[in-house]
Amino acid sequence: MIIRLSTAALAVASAFPAIALAAPAEQSTVVVTATRQAQRADESLADVTVIERAQIERAGSTFSLPELLARQPGIQMSSSGGPGKATDVFIRGASPRQTLLIVDGMRLGSATLGSPTWQDIPLSQIERIEIVRGPASALYGADAIGGVIQIFTRKGEGAPKVDAFVGVGSYGTRETSVGVSGGTDKLSYSVRGGYAENDGYSAIYSKTKQPFYYNPDKDPYRNSNLSAKLSYRLADGHEVGASILYATGRNHYDSGLGFDNFSDDVQNVWNLYSRNRLSDVWTSTVRFGQSIDDAKNFASYAPNGASIKTTQQQFMWQNDIRLPVGTLLAAYENLHQKAVNQDTFDVSRSINSALLGWTAGFGAHKVQLNARHDDNSQFGGKTTGYAGYGYQILPTLRVQGSIGNAFRAPTFNELYYPGYGNVNLKPESAYNKEVGLLWEQHGHNVSATYFRNRVTNMIVNDQNFIPQNVGSARLEGISLGYGGQLAGFDIVANIDFLDPKDLDTGTRLQRRANKTGNLAVSRSFAALTVGAEWQGAGGRYDRTGETKPMGGYGLVNAFAKYALSKELGVEARANNILDKQYETALGFKTAGANVFFGVRYTPQ
């Protein structure tokens, strides 16, 4: 056991800011995911991280969204063999099925597998990412036990312009993207396309660890993507808009000798909205859209392809009402999910939801209250709530805490898969408590958060591989962060201590490390910016019951960017400089030492 997390441990952690976590967003940063209403990030009572476009570009050859997320506080990932391969994301130790992905306000993911296809979402199409750690079902409904990640696609502003990027790197990596964007006081538009590919390497490097799937051939990956966003202001306080993100990937993977296994995956999400200020205190937003997660697998057992498709049709009506004290949120949502598993099942369900929220500030006090009721056509009703409070002890120091519950709906596979489904499953439930301390002064910010999340009615497979509501888990941890400038160097760092325990067996949950940390140091010299990164993780277990151990690792990266002009720059990145061999899933290979070079044209 790594650490017995306690009040004493929190006190020690709070006094140790020098190895802290990724810096909270700057004061001017506005976030919406934590409350569904715009607020300054430094006023949020939730544990929030914002990744801006500049940080995304710095990722360079990391055109994998999960790799970028895994550098953030409280997030871990496991990958089955490199770019494009099946990838899981864990927030605060919650399972991959207990994290909700939203793109421009729309849910995106598979209702059969229960998790998004993270690896196919291209970074080139993302303007910013907001991460909310902790249960958020009181705002977003099912599946937000570990947290919510919302992606905002690229937008346009200012004079019409064309931007472009081209890069090449190790393992035959090639990446290109081009966009057209602009805007006026009434119109904003952006259209862009991109393509990335990688010759790859054998997804499985160890025949001993994966004897039935091993194949020494290379497993390449390619991704084509497109996004568009348009908004028009009809009059003061009245705006209509639309956005779309489309990405398709072909991923080759290992599944034994004698057949070139690959899958074709499509992620498609679009929405239309109308935002109207109906009075000085009342703004109404109506949003309608659809998301599709479509996978077609070509393998030895299905040479002509086996298809699994999830369609989610979504309608939302949100009202934001400014009160004499605080702001009221009142909303209605309808979600219709349909899943087609070729030759297996064709099923659907509808969820009607009503939610209320109130946020307010009283001098040094801040309050957030949320409640939501989801009526699911499969398992009935579920009510969730959230209460957060913050107190500004000093102008530079704030303490905050929250309690909240959340749930995860059973997937269609868990309910209906022939021979292995269980139609009597109930939702998983979670109850979370957390407390945080935030300090900010003269450009330095430090944060410390302690959380304890109890998950019950966990869905686990019995000895016959039939899912049952029998499990329970405790997700407990401390997350520390620092961001600021020291001696001319920009520094962002985080360290997490996690105890993700299966309470039925007393063992650690699989593929979660109990210690992780990240450190990024950079400095600018006129037109040149250089930096280095360190990413570390402790050991973990690949299987339940603390079996199949995997060792910890530390990775060192370096990057540089040189501005040839205000509009043109060259970039370089070296990853895993020490050529560390490590695993995030047993027997599956990760990239060794590799480099990437790019040229970026970005008109001012």
C-alpha positions in Angstrom: 0.0 0.0 0.0 1.5 3.3 -1.1 0.3 5.6 1.6 -2.5 5.9 4.2 -4.1 9.1 3.1 -5.2 11.1 6.1 -5.5 14.6 7.5 -1.9 14.4 8.6 -0.8 13.5 5.1 -2.8 16.4 3.7 -1.2 18.8 6.1 2.3 17.6 5.0 1.3 17.8 1.3 -0.1 21.4 1.7 3.2 22.5 3.1 5.2 21.1 0.2 4.4 23.3 -2.8 7.6 23.0 -4.6 6.6 19.7 -6.2 3.1 20.7 -6.9 0.6 20.0 -9.6 -0.2 21.5 -12.9 -0.9 25.2 -12.4 -4.5 26.3 -12.1 -5.6 28.5 -15.1 -4.7 32.2 -15.0 -7.2 34.6 -13.5 -8.3 35.8 -16.9 -9.2 32.3 -18.1 -12.9 31.6 -18.4 -14.3 28.1 -17.9 -17.8 26.8 -18.4 -17.6 23.0 -17.7 -17.4 23.3 -13.9 -20.8 25.0 -13.6 -22.2 25.0 -17.2 -22.0 28.8 -16.9 -19.1 31.1 -17.7 -16.9 31.9 -14.7 -13.3 32.8 -14.0 -11.2 29.7 -13.5 -9.7 31.1 -10.2 -13.3 31.4 -8.8 -14.2 27.7 -9.6 -14.9 25.5 -6.6 -14.2 22.4 -8.7 -10.7 20.9 -9.3 -10.2 22.3 -12.8 -7.4 22.4 -15.4 -7.5 24.3 -18.7 -5.3 23.3 -21.6 -5.0 26.2 -24.1 -4.0 26.1 -27.8 -0.4 27.1 -27.1 0.1 24.1 -24.8 -1.5 21.8 -27.4 0.9 23.0 -30.1 3.8 22.4 -27.8 2.8 18.7 -27.6 4.4 18.4 -31.1 4.5 14.8 -32.4 2.1 13.8 -29.6 -0.9 13.8 -31.8 -2.5 11.5 -29.3 -5.0 13.2 -27.1 -4.6 10.7 -24.3 -0.8 11.3 -24.1 -1.5 15.0 -23.5 -4.2 14.3 -20.9 -1.8 12.0 -19.0 0.5 14.9 -18.4 -2.2 16.7 -16.4 -2.9 16.3 -12.7 -4.9 13.3 -11.6 -5.0 11.6 -15.0 -3.4 8.3 -16.1 -3.7 6.4 -19.3 -2.9 2.9 -20.7 -2.4 2.1 -24.4 -2.3 -1.2 -26.2 0.6 -0.5 -28.5 1.2 3.1 -29.6 -0.6 5.7 -31.8 -4.2 4.8 -32.7 -4.3 1.7 -30.4 -7.1 1.1 -27.9 -6.5 3.5 -25.0 -8.0 4.0 -21.6 -8.1 7.2 -19.5 -8.4 7.2 -15.7 -9.3 10.3 -13.8 -8.5 10.1 -10.0 -8.4 6.3 -10.4 -11.9 5.9 -11.7 -12.4 3.3 -14.5 -12.4 4.4 -18.1 -16.1 3.9 -18.2 -16.6 6.5 -15.4 -15.3 9.5 -17.3 -17.5 11.6 -19.6 -16.2 13.2 -22.8 -18.0 16.2 -24.2 -17.2 17.9 -27.5 -18.7 21.4 -28.0 -21.5 20.5 -25.5 -22.3 17.1 -27.0 -21.6 13.7 -25.5 -19.2 11.5 -27.5 -18.4 7.8 -26.9 -19.4 4.2 -27.3 -22.6 3.1 -25.5 -21.5 -0.5 -26.0 -17.9 -0.3 -24.7 -18.8 2.5 -22.3 -15.8 4.8 -23.0 -14.7 7.2 -25.8 -12.3 6.4 -28.6 -9.8 8.9 -27.2 -7.0 8.0 -29.6 -8.9 9.1 -32.8 -9.6 12.7 -31.7 -6.9 14.9 -33.3 -5.2 17.6 -31.4 -5.0 19.8 -34.5 -8.7 20.4 -34.3 -8.8 21.4 -30.6 -8.9 25.0 -29.4 -8.9 24.2 -25.7 -9.7 21.5 -23.2 -11.4 21.8 -19.9 -10.9 19.1 -17.3 -13.1 18.8 -14.2 -12.0 16.2 -11.7 -14.5 14.7 -9.4 -18.2 13.6 -9.7 -20.3 15.8 -12.0 -23.5 13.8 -12.6 -25.4 16.6 -10.9 -24.5 18.7 -14.0 -24.1 16.1 -16.8 -25.9 12.9 -15.8 -24.6 9.4 -16.1 -21.0 8.3 -16.4 -19.3 11.4 -14.7 -18.0 9.6 -11.6 -14.3 10.3 -12.2 -14.8 13.6 -14.0 -15.6 15.4 -17.2 -13.4 16.3 -20.1 -14.8 18.9 -22.5 -13.1 19.6 -25.9 -13.8 22.9 -27.8 -13.0 22.8 -31.5 -11.1 25.6 -33.2 -12.8 29.0 -33.7 -12.2 32.0 -35.8 -11.7 35.7 -35.2 -10.2 38.8 -36.8 -9.2 39.3 -40.4 -9.5 36.3 -42.8 -6.4 34.2 -42.6 -4.9 30.8 -43.5 -2.8 28.8 -41.1 -0.9 25.6 -41.8 1.4 23.1 -40.2 3.5 20.3 -41.5 5.8 18.0 -39.6 7.8 14.7 -39.8 9.4 12.5 -37.2 10.5 9.0 -36.1 8.5 5.9 -36.8 7.5 7.4 -40.2 5.4 10.1 -38.5 3.9 12.6 -40.9 1.4 15.3 -39.9 -0.3 18.1 -41.9 -3.1 20.5 -41.2 -4.5 23.6 -42.8 -7.3 26.0 -41.7 -9.2 29.1 -42.9 -10.7 31.3 -40.2 -11.8 34.8 -39.4 -14.5 36.9 -37.9 -16.2 40.3 -37.5 -18.3 41.8 -34.7 -21.2 39.7 -36.0 -19.6 36.6 -37.7 -17.1 34.1 -36.7 -16.0 31.1 -38.8 -13.3 28.4 -39.0 -12.8 25.5 -41.4 -9.9 23.2 -41.2 -8.7 19.7 -42.2 -5.8 17.5 -41.1 -4.0 14.2 -41.8 -1.6 12.3 -39.6 0.0 8.9 -40.0 2.6 6.8 -38.4 4.3 3.6 -39.7 4.3 2.4 -36.2 6.0 -0.6 -34.6 4.9 -4.0 -33.4 2.1 -3.3 -30.9 3.1 -6.3 -28.9 6.8 -6.6 -28.1 6.8 -9.6 -25.9 5.7 -13.1 -27.1 6.2 -14.3 -23.5 3.7 -11.9 -22.0 1.1 -12.0 -24.9 1.7 -15.4 -26.6 -1.7 -15.6 -28.3 -1.7 -12.2 -29.9 2.0 -11.7 -30.7 2.9 -10.7 -34.2 6.3 -9.0 -35.0 5.0 -6.9 -37.9 4.6 -3.2 -37.8 1.2 -1.8 -36.8 0.7 1.5 -38.6 -2.0 4.1 -38.0 -3.5 7.0 -40.0 -6.1 9.7 -39.2 -8.0 12.1 -41.4 -10.0 14.8 -39.8 -12.2 17.9 -40.5 -13.8 20.5 -38.3 -15.9 23.6 -38.9 -17.4 26.2 -36.6 -19.8 29.1 -37.5 -21.6 31.6 -35.4 -23.6 34.7 -36.3 -24.9 37.5 -34.0 -28.3 38.4 -35.2 -28.6 41.3 -32.8 -27.2 42.3 -29.4 -27.7 39.3 -27.1 -28.9 37.0 -29.9 -26.6 34.5 -31.5 -26.9 31.3 -33.6 -24.2 28.9 -34.5 -23.1 25.4 -35.5 -20.0 23.2 -35.3 -18.9 19.8 -36.5 -15.9 17.5 -35.9 -15.3 14.5 -38.0 -12.3 12.1 -37.6 -11.7 8.8 -39.1 -8.8 6.5 -38.3 -7.4 3.2 -39.5 -5.6 1.3 -36.9 -3.6 -2.0 -37.5 -3.1 -4.1 -34.4 -1.7 -7.5 -33.3 -4.0 -10.5 -32.8 -1.9 -13.5 -33.7 -0.1 -14.6 -36.9 -1.6 -15.1 -40.3 -3.9 -12.1 -40.6 -3.4 -8.3 -40.9 -5.9 -7.1 -38.3 -7.2 -3.6 -38.5 -10.1 -1.4 -37.6 -11.7 1.6 -39.2 -13.1 4.0 -36.7 -15.3 7.1 -37.2 -15.9 9.9 -34.6 -18.5 12.4 -35.8 -20.2 15.1 -33.6 -22.2 18.1 -34.7 -24.6 20.6 -33.0 -26.7 23.6 -33.7 -27.5 26.3 -31.1 -29.4 29.5 -30.5 -28.4 31.7 -27.6 -30.9 34.5 -26.8 -30.9 37.1 -24.1 -34.6 37.3 -23.3 -34.2 40.1 -20.7 -31.5 41.9 -18.8 -31.3 38.9 -16.4 -32.4 35.9 -18.5 -30.4 34.1 -21.2 -31.8 31.0 -23.0 -29.7 28.6 -24.9 -31.2 25.8 -27.1 -28.8 23.2 -28.5 -29.5 20.2 -30.7 -27.0 17.7 -32.1 -25.8 14.2 -32.6 -22.7 12.2 -32.1 -21.6 8.9 -33.7 -19.0 6.4 -32.6 -18.7 3.9 -35.4 -16.1 1.1 -35.4 -15.7 -1.6 -38.1 -13.2 -4.4 -37.2 -11.4 -6.5 -39.7 -9.9 -9.6 -38.1 -9.3 -13.3 -38.7 -12.7 -14.1 -37.2 -14.4 -11.3 -39.3 -12.4 -10.8 -42.5 -15.3 -8.8 -44.1 -15.6 -6.6 -41.0 -17.8 -6.6 -37.9 -19.5 -3.3 -37.1 -20.4 -1.6 -33.8 -22.1 1.8 -34.0 -23.4 4.2 -31.3 -25.6 7.1 -32.1 -26.5 9.7 -29.5 -29.1 12.3 -30.4 -29.2 15.2 -27.9 -31.5 18.2 -27.1 -30.7 20.7 -24.4 -32.5 23.8 -23.2 -30.6 25.8 -20.6 -31.7 29.0 -18.9 -29.3 31.2 -17.0 -31.0 33.7 -14.7 -29.2 36.4 -12.8 -30.7 36.8 -9.3 -30.3 39.5 -6.8 -27.7 37.2 -5.2 -26.0 34.8 -7.5 -27.0 33.1 -10.7 -29.7 30.4 -11.3 -29.3 27.5 -13.8 -32.4 25.7 -15.0 -32.2 23.2 -17.8 -33.9 20.3 -19.5 -32.2 17.6 -21.6 -33.2 14.7 -23.7 -30.7 12.0 -24.8 -31.6 9.2 -27.1 -28.9 6.5 -27.4 -28.9 3.8 -30.0 -26.4 1.0 -30.4 -26.1 -1.5 -33.3 -23.8 -4.4 -32.8 -23.7 -6.2 -36.1 -25.5 -9.6 -36.0 -25.8 -9.3 -32.2 -28.3 -6.6 -31.1 -30.0 -3.4 -32.1 -31.1 -1.5 -29.0 -31.9 2.0 -27.8 -32.9 4.0 -24.7 -34.0 7.5 -23.9 -33.1 9.7 -20.9 -35.1 12.8 -19.9 -33.3 15.1 -17.4 -34.1 18.2 -15.4 -31.4 20.1 -13.5 -31.1 23.1 -11.3 -28.1 25.0 -10.1 -27.1 28.1 -8.1 -23.8 29.8 -7.8 -23.1 32.9 -5.7 -20.5 34.9 -3.9 -20.9 36.7 -0.6 -17.7 38.7 0.1 -15.2 36.1 1.0 -17.7 33.2 0.6 -18.5 31.3 -2.6 -21.2 28.7 -3.0 -22.3 26.2 -5.7 -25.3 24.0 -5.4 -26.6 21.6 -8.1 -29.3 18.9 -8.4 -30.3 16.7 -11.3 -32.9 14.0 -12.0 -32.4 11.6 -14.8 -35.3 9.4 -16.0 -33.8 6.5 -17.9 -36.2 4.2 -20.0 -34.1 1.2 -18.9 -33.5 1.5 -15.2 -35.8 4.3 -14.0 -34.9 7.5 -12.2 -31.7 8.6 -10.5 -31.2 11.9 -8.6 -27.8 13.4 -8.0 -26.5 16.4 -6.1 -23.5 18.6 -5.5 -22.6 21.2 -2.9 -19.4 23.2 -2.9 -18.2 26.0 -0.6 -15.1 28.2 -0.7 -13.7 30.7 1.8 -11.1 33.4 1.0 -9.0 33.2 4.1 -6.6 35.9 2.7 -6.5 37.8 -0.6 -3.9 35.2 -1.7 -5.3 32.0 0.0 -8.6 30.1 -0.3 -9.9 26.9 1.2 -12.7 25.1 -0.5 -14.5 21.8 -0.3 -17.4 19.8 -1.8 -19.6 16.8 -1.5 -21.4 15.1 -4.4 -22.7 11.9 -5.8 -22.6 10.4 -9.3 -23.6 7.3 -11.2 -22.7 5.3 -14.3 -25.3 3.6 -16.4 -24.7 0.0 -17.6 -23.5 -0.3 -21.1 -25.5 -2.0 -23.8 -22.9 -4.8 -23.9 -23.3 -5.3 -20.1 -27.1 -5.5 -20.5 -27.7 -7.3 -23.7 -24.6 -9.1 -25.2 -25.9 -12.6 -26.1 -24.8 -15.1 -23.5 -23.0 -12.5 -21.4 -25.5 -9.7 -20.7 -27.5 -9.1 -17.6 -30.7 -7.0 -18.0 -31.1 -6.7 -14.2 -28.0 -4.5 -13.8 -28.4 -1.3 -11.8 -26.3 1.8 -12.2 -23.0 2.1 -10.4 -23.1 4.8 -7.6 -20.5 7.1 -6.2 -20.2 9.5 -3.3 -17.3 11.9 -3.1 -15.9 14.3 -0.5 -12.9 16.6 -1.1 -11.1 19.6 0.3 -8.7 21.9 -1.4 -6.3 24.7 -0.6 -5.2 27.3 -3.2 -2.6 30.0 -2.9 -1.7 32.6 -5.5 0.6 35.6 -5.4 2.9 37.5 -7.8 2.4 35.0 -10.6 2.9 31.9 -8.5 0.1 29.5 -7.7 0.0 26.4 -5.5 -2.9 24.0 -5.0 -3.4 20.9 -2.8 -6.5 18.8 -3.1 -7.6 15.7 -1.0 -10.4 13.5 -2.3 -12.2 10.4 -1.2 -14.7 8.8 -3.6 -16.6 5.6 -2.6 -18.1 3.6 -5.5 -20.7 1.0 -4.9 -22.8 -1.3 -7.0 -19.7 -1.7 -9.2 -20.4 -3.9 -12.2 -17.9 -6.7 -12.3 -17.9 -10.1 -14.2 -18.5 -13.3 -12.3 -16.7 -16.6 -12.9 -18.9 -17.1 -16.0 -18.1 -13.6 -17.3 -21.6 -12.4 -16.6 -21.7 -8.8 -15.2 -23.1 -8.4 -11.7 -23.6 -5.5 -9.3 -21.3 -6.9 -6.6 -18.2 -4.7 -6.4 -17.2 -1.6 -4.4 -14.1 0.6 -4.5 -12.5 3.5 -2.7 -10.7 6.1 -4.7 -8.6 8.2 -2.4 -5.8 10.6 -3.1 -3.9 13.9 -2.8 -3.1 16.0 -5.8 -0.5 18.8 -5.5 0.4 21.5 -8.1 2.6 24.5 -8.8 2.8 27.0 -11.6 4.9 30.1 -11.9 8.2 31.7 -12.9 11.5 31.3 -11.1 14.7 32.9 -12.2 13.3 33.5 -15.7 12.1 29.9 -16.1 8.4 29.0 -16.6 7.7 26.0 -14.4 4.6 23.8 -14.2 4.6 20.7 -12.0 2.3 18.2 -10.4 2.4 15.2 -8.2 -0.4 12.8 -7.3 -0.7 10.1 -4.6 -3.5 7.7 -5.3 -4.9 4.7 -3.4 -7.5 3.1 -5.8 -8.7 0.1 -3.8 -11.1 -2.7 -4.6 -12.8 -3.0 -1.2 -14.0 -6.5 -1.9 -10.5 -7.9 -2.2 -8.4 -5.2 -0.5 -6.2 -5.0 -3.6 -5.3 -2.1 -5.9 -7.4 -1.6 -9.0 -5.7 -2.6 -12.3 -3.5 -0.4 -14.4 -3.4 2.5 -11.9 -0.1 3.7 -10.4 -0.2 5.0 -6.9 2.3 7.8 -7.6 2.6 9.9 -10.7 4.2 13.3 -11.4 5.0 15.7 -14.2 7.5 18.6 -14.5 7.9 21.1 -17.3 10.5 23.8 -17.4 10.9 26.3 -20.3 12.5 29.6 -21.0 12.3 32.1 -23.9 15.3 34.0 -25.4 14.0 36.5 -27.9 12.8 34.4 -30.8 13.8 31.1 -29.2 11.9 29.0 -26.7 13.4 25.9 -25.2 12.2 23.5 -22.5 12.4 20.1 -20.9 9.8 17.8 -19.4 9.8 14.9 -17.0 7.0 12.4 -16.6 7.1 9.7 -14.0 4.8 6.9 -12.8 5.1 4.2 -10.1 4.5 0.5 -10.7 1.0 -0.9 -11.4 -0.7 -4.2 -11.9 -2.1 -5.2 -15.3 -4.8 -7.6 -13.8 -7.2 -7.6 -10.9 -6.0 -9.0 -7.6 -2.6 -7.3 -7.9 -1.4 -9.8 -10.5 0.8 -9.3 -13.5 3.0 -6.4 -12.2 4.4 -3.7 -14.4 7.4 -1.5 -13.3 7.4 2.2 -12.8 9.1 4.5 -15.3 10.4 8.0 -15.8 10.5 9.8 -19.2 12.5 12.8 -20.2 11.5 15.0 -23.2 12.9 18.2 -24.7 11.4 20.8 -27.1 12.4 24.0 -28.9 10.6 26.6 -31.0 12.2 29.3 -33.1 10.3 32.2 -34.6 11.6 33.0 -38.1 9.1 35.8 -38.2 5.9 36.8 -36.4 4.0 34.4 -38.6 6.4 31.5 -39.3 8.1 29.3 -36.8 10.0 26.0 -36.7 9.6 23.4 -33.9 11.5 20.4 -32.7 10.7 17.8 -30.0 12.6 14.8 -28.7 10.6 12.3 -26.6 11.8 9.6 -24.3 15.4 10.8 -24.7 16.8 8.1 -22.5 15.1 5.4 -24.6 13.2 4.0 -21.6 11.4 0.7 -22.2 8.1 0.7 -20.3 4.6 -0.6 -20.3 1.2 0.9 -19.6 -0.5 -2.4 -20.6 1.3 -5.7 -20.1 3.2 -6.8 -23.2 2.3 -3.9 -25.3 5.0 -1.7 -26.7 5.5 2.0 -26.2 7.7 4.4 -28.2 11.4 4.5 -27.6 13.6 7.6 -28.2 12.0 9.6 -31.0 12.2 13.0 -32.6 9.8 15.3 -34.5 10.3 18.4 -36.5 7.6 20.8 -37.8 7.0 24.2 -39.5 4.0 26.2 -38.4 2.5 29.2 -40.2 0.2 31.3 -38.0 -0.8 34.8 -39.2 -1.2 37.3 -36.4 
